[in-house]
Amino acid sequence: MPGSPDAPHASGTSRPSRAARGGRAGRGARAAARAPRPDDRRRTFPALPPRPGASGEFAGTWWGNAWVESMEDTALDPARLQRGRAYAGRGLVDAITVTPGRVTAYVHGTRPRPYRTEIRLRVLDDGDWEDLLDAAAARPDHIAALLDKDMPHALAASADLLPAAGDLTPDCSCPDDGYPCKHAAALCYQTARLLDQDPFVLFLTRGRGESEILADLTRRNATRSAAERTSAAPPMPMVPADAALRPRSLPALPPPFPVPAVPGRPPVYPQVPGAPDPLALDLLATEAAARAHTFLTTGLDPVGALTAWQDAVRLAAAHPGSGLTASTRALYRDLAAALDRTPTELARAVAAWRQGGLAGLAVLEEPWDPPAGPFDRARPALAAADLPHFRPWRNQLSTSSLQLRYGRDGLWYGYESDRDREDWWPRGTPDTDPVGALTALLGR
């Protein structure tokens, strides 16, 4: 069985000589080099599966059925049409090859050898194609429909794309002289199924392939868009080159706005379900305003060098904490959780910050070994004040419930704890004199 409608028959000639084969190979290579690049104006589709029991309209689209109607309207024998429809439904049509103006396939009949069958139709001339492509490019929805494998009615009618009655000319190698024979009718019905799948097959039967059409539409659409932009855009002003390059002085900048005396207050944030916590928003906005005001007035950023933990302690210390209200407890909980700390650790750090700021927090968290001198003179001073029972450890002097810590800033910081618990909390005001810091702590 031939594998393609145009497959050549094998011949029984003798084997050519090596020189002849070489000459033919050289001519074939030169011919291939001169041949144009392949395009999609010849497409072969594999045989479609059987479609048994189909009733009503054979095709699934309006343009596929219009193709069938163009042959049915001129058929001389309805019985041959019915047999051809049955042949197509049983899958007796082999692979279909579509080229401009021609649809070809082998169709199986009652004999062992299939019949070579084709349908011919008129190819559109250049004027018809210009009208068709202009109509498609003028409507973006037409281009979108084609890309979705749909055929707009208006586009098909703009250049007689669909065949009318009598436009399809059947031909078959079978001895039947019917018009059409059942084999040609089967090919017509099966081609309608191809048109259902891809309307560009219909364009190909009229003379042009899909890639050529889409390239032409792209070019026309770009040309149309450029023309619309050119007509809609106002003319650009022209500036002489010497005027553009002439030295000129710029006007002085306006004076800056006066710096406000205090940072501005943030807006009031409503309580909305699912929205961020209004207290947190108010706190962050207030902090941002204060930071910006400080930077504007001093040129220094008081927060930029802090770590995340130090900044969290600073934020918590700036929030009123008398009695630890519900809002303060929520703030401490959220800040501590964000930094993998406990609320108690944050509260102790806040007490140190309120006692001495960043230096006070360092005294809480960073024991160190001070040099001899001020630290060594502290114990005799405490003994002279009748406070002799302080034990030294690094920068700390401790009793069972009182403690003094010497900071790197040269100040003494007081701490208290329940007796014998080693649970130290910052208390009092830092002082350069250890006795003064302890006196303030004891309230003497």
Buried (B, 14 or more C-beta within 10 A) or exposed (E): EEEEBEEEEEEEEEEEEEEEEEEEEEEEEEEEEEEEEEEBBBBBBEBBEEBEEBEEEBBEBEBBBBBBBBBBEBBEBEEBBEBBBBBBBEBBBBBBBBBBBBBBBBBBBEEEEBBBBBBBBBBBEEEBBEBBBEBBBEBEEBBEBBEEEBBBEEBBEBBBBBBEEEBBBBBBBBEBEBBBBBBBBBBBBBBBBBBBBBBBBBBBBBBBBBEBBBEBBEEBBEEBEEEEEEEEEEEEEEEEEEEEEEEEEEEEEEEEEEEEEEBEEBEEBEEEEEEEBEBBBBBEBBBEBBBEBBBEEEEEEEBEEBEEBBBBBBBBBBBEBEEEEEBBEEBBEBBBEEBEBEBEBBBBBBBBBBBBBBBBBBBBBEEEEBEEEBBEEBBEBBEEBEBEEBEEEEBBBBBEEBBBBBBEBEBBBBBBBEEEEEEBBBBBBBBEBBBBBBBBBEEE
